[in-house]
Amino acid sequence: MNAEPMNADPCMLCNTSDFRVIHQKKQWQYRRCLNCDLVSLYPRPTPREFRDNYDQYLPMGSADIREWKKMMQPVVDKSADLIESQSKTGKGKLLDIGCGYGFFLEEMALRGWQVQGLEISRTGRQYARNQLNLEVYSEPLENLVFPENAFDVVTLFYVIEHVLEPLALLKAVKRILKPGGFVLLRWPHTTPIVRILGPLARKLDLYHTPYHIHDFSPKTIKRLLELSGFEAIETRITGYTLPAQRLSRFASIFFGCMGEAFYSLSGGNFLLPGISKTTLAGFVGYMVERRITTPPIFS
Ligand SMILES: [Zn+2]
């Protein structure tokens, strides 16, 4: 497809307007910035459409919820371990933005952290409040008034690709983090798979059009965090999800283990394209230490 100069909606990261369309579904296009490689959705849903899309985004059936928990469990466990290994302030206060049903918060509360969540999907929020007794806000962070330096850790699991204004959100996150605190972002890295699969990727609609507003890479997520005021930024390969569907589960385990192995063997330098990644970011005084552990297939 052709590169097209567009004046409207320049790239969020580099402010240029040369894009190449790499995926299209109905009126929605995913465009790659020819300058910085950020992939973004065009046109974007309005804030109202966005809110309506998510109100019942998470399924409420008990079988669906059990499946969801199983799928996320390895990521929940590994992320909790990673946070505890990196936290310099001990077991402090944690905010999970887009906490879904609250399973990660439940784990951190069990480990002795003071936790709060934020979830705009009513179905997820109700479960977290009523079944897990968690404190969960219904508004986006930008609408809430937290004091500065309120949290030791803020987490966003599979959220940053969904939000309309990730820069504004991460600036707000930075404001509520204590000095020495950090943010953990878990995000999908879809574009390399779209490239490899070609026409099949169009059928599979891997961007969940129009739910993913951006698709990040290690380079673009770093730029996003720098523009938001973060300084110590490191992306890792940490665990994989376990989808219920057998082929997806196999692919997730296979490529997840491969990604962890390459990451470990390269001393943390090689990030296998296409699989989900975890990025930690803090400020001066907070330095992300690399703690490479042997991946499961080698232990
Ligand atoms: Zn750009």
Boltz pocket constraint, residues with backbone or C-beta under 6 A from the ligand:
constraints:
  - pocket:
      binder: B
      contacts: [[A, 11], [A, 12], [A, 13], [A, 14], [A, 15], [A, 16], [A, 33], [A, 34], [A, 35], [A, 36], [A, 37], [A, 38]]
      max_distance: 6.0
